[in-house]
């Protein structure tokens, strides 16, 4: 379809498609082309992407090897129902991921979205423990399906759907940035004591798992050095599993394969998504530890979806993984993170009255504002050719691992000027 026909056919595209998470009063471009970290719309405008498409395009756009792998696979087997058999891409991709993760993990279940990965992990936890209650943190977002939304800690997205479930208990997440015990050596981890009191009140014989990101990827609030080690040890004593939601933080975005590694913690179940194919096709994975997998052996797992383990998605994931290993993407992510930190420090967002704090962890950075103007700032950025993430009073810069320093500086400098208008 050429641009002339597109303008005629999709003049009112907002009325034709029901989009999620969009402000219906704002305008959105129609993108027709992409290259590296730049997008082009049907009016000829170009946009620098500093959000890697909501944490998805870890390698940027236009990765020929992934496209070639998909093209090659589609000529042979592109889809087999999981009810009938397996495909080579699914088997090889699962084996490659498990090899990378090491001997702690044994099985992988492939889904098509982060929400479905969360849903699957919760079912696995309940199945193997024989318990039903899931604990999650107050500021958490884990997806939009029923169990995922019930585990969310944000009322504004739960209330419209009446998505409350007594088997999902929301607990306070420690905020080490404002805690009076803000030095590692002095911290007595009263936050963990508070969590254990809740567990004791509910009864550990009723709690199947705690689900959490290693840190909230939307807020970038980082827990103290030993928080996760201490909490994992305590819940382990009580036969409560840890589900590590690494959909936004995992697969190299923080310079580690999964971000819990920064705290030297291995969850019982790990969830990957978003970055796995750098946006070429949808896939997520539920990665299950040896101990948990052992309890699933010999039984039918009464859960599954039509397109799980889709051959094309797995082939795209395998191609992305091969490229990542070839370029030593974990090391590259660390180097790019250092560039991001240098640029943000040089521009000095903290000098702006509107900026409360700037937090950076790997290739996830958040600018916390004093007022809830994130949507207005993002909209103005988009008008001037810059794509960033965020909501409420949080703005997110989370570029691809191969972005150039001058691109980070160009985008961050524009963002600085736009925020400055609100001073």
Phi, psi and omega in degrees: 000125180278173187293326179298312179294324180298317180298323180286314186286325188243027178302324181247042185297335178296330181279339186271328186244133175271108182264145176272148172065014182259145170279113186294349180273349183262157178267143179233135181286161172255110184275139182235349185204150178216152177203127180054253179242025183236141177243153179231136179260179186286353176262003178089005178280149177241153186225131173274126183263107176255014178241005184040047179052061179058048174071024184260310188276075184295333180256007184078193182263161170073048179268101188299323183298324179290316178299319180294321178297318179295315181299320179292317182293324184293341178282342181250270178243117179257337179203134171226132177298134178298346177286341187249336181170191183242170173233158181298317179303320180296316182294313182293319180295316178299316180296320181293319178294316180296322178298321180291324184282337177094186192285352180288340187242148188232327185228153177227137172244124182266133176238187181249354181209162176296320179301316181290328176296318177297315179303315180296315182298320179295320178295318179299314181300316180292324182293314187278335181267338185072014180243166190240333188280136178244128176262138175214168189265154190301323184264013189279150167230124182238005179133186189242354176286173191301304183294323179296317180289324177296333179275353180289148180256016184244111185297328186297335178262349180266322186304313183300333184255005181051042187268061175248139184219122182299345179272001175243113184250126182266129180239161180287134173271137177296137176247090187294340180292332182245356180293141180292337175272064192265016174239135185310312187290339181260347186295128177255009174052050176295338178298321179291321176301320179296319178295317181294328177294321177294317178299317180296321181293318179287319185104116185295344178285355179253347188262120181277318187197160163253129175250133181198151163286158176297328170208155182294114186289339178280331184253337181059037173274119189261127179287163181293168190307315187253009184304306186291323178299314181294316181293317179299320179296318182291316181286332175299321177298334184258012180057039175254128183280156171250117174264113181269105178280098182249027182296320178265329188262348188266185180056043168098352186296335179254010181091358174238159178301314170224144193291338176301339179296335177297335179255010179055044180235137177245110178295163177285329177223133178243138178248124173248154176191208175043281189288349195301328178241011185054033173090357184292318178214154182282131173199148172219166183219142174251110187255120193249133181293163179304314184296319180288317181299325180301325182281350178265347186296140175082357180242150175286128176277102188279062179200146178168162179231160186304319188254019178297140179064029183304131187301319181292319179295318179293324178293322177294319178297319179295318179297317179297316180298317180297319178295315181301315179294322182297321182266005182054061190296334179293318178291322179296321179298320178296317181295317180292325176299319178297320177296318179300315181296317180298315182295313182295324177291322181293318180290332173063063177300330182296346178282347181276137180299325184287342185268124179271321184196154173234124182235136183228131173217109185063228178259034172236119177226141182232132173255113180270126182260163177279332181242157181276076183238017185302317182297319179295318180295315179299320180296317179291323175301315181298320178299332181259012172088030179228132178251122175227170179251184176127175179198165180049248179246030179236130174246141184239131170244116182213080186282173174292159186289341183255020180290150180276150180302319182294331177289318177299315182296317181300312181291316182294324179294319176296317179299318178303313182295325181287317178297323183301332179296337183267003179292000000 
